[in-house]
């Protein structure tokens, strides 16, 4: 049973990392296509959404080395984003941040129980 759990957890970690790379690529494409926003020209809501996006991206990057911390930061950023922009919950991309954060936390939790 232990070998199957290890294989499953490796798949979970791989899925989280692949989804993280995809989401970071989407963020990169957004900034490359739109340009880095000038904070002085953003509305208060846009500034909050931008901050939440940066928090989510930071969480994804941190998750590579510190799964628990990065997963929690990613989820906090997503929840902050969802509170500011309630329509994001139904969108196809942004809920993936929440799922990736949960995958990292799940992997950290289960992996610690195996070792």
Buried (B, 14 or more C-beta within 10 A) or exposed (E): EEEEEBEEBEEBBEBBBEBBEBBBEEBEEEEEEEEEBEEEEEEEEBBBBBBBBEBBBBBBBBBEEBBBBBBBBBBBBBBBBBEBBEEBEEEEEBBBBBBBBBBBBBBBEBBEEEE
